[in-house]
């Protein structure tokens, strides 16, 4: 839920699809089919006000600093929407960079800006790992075979039955602690 009246929904589709291929009725029919009968009966359908096809891709720019140029957010890294890490990572980059710049200008110390890229990338790679893993267990891919699907189902079954796995998923989904200077 983005608010009491707004939500963001994703349906996996082919990258060859066009937004025009997905009118609201088709989207809701497909969402309800994938959610299953019990959940589908509770879905409130409504008109969309924005649609796009988002590729499930990842990217990391290393380092996140070139001389006096500092990268943050999507300029430095992209995660698939599955793990919901994009905004969290951008905010943590900005927090780390703002603290480093404040230290640079207030205290005339370059320690924070010199370590910014390494510190930010440590967090970025953990979020990339989680997003890759979460995408791998929640999406079907064209090249998946029976073995891959059984591994995927075993992973989901493990999460369902293990408090430790559930805690790890929750910790990573909500976001790892932000270490500041």
Secondary structure, DSSP 8 states (H G I E B T S, - for coil): --SSS---------TT--GGG--HHHHHHHHHHHH-HHHHTT------S---------EE-SSSEETTEE--GGGTEE--GGG--HHHHHHHHHHHHHHHHHHHHHH---HHHHHHHHHHHHHHHHHHHHHHHHHHHH---TT--HHHHHHHHHHHHHHHH-HHHHHHHHHHHH-------
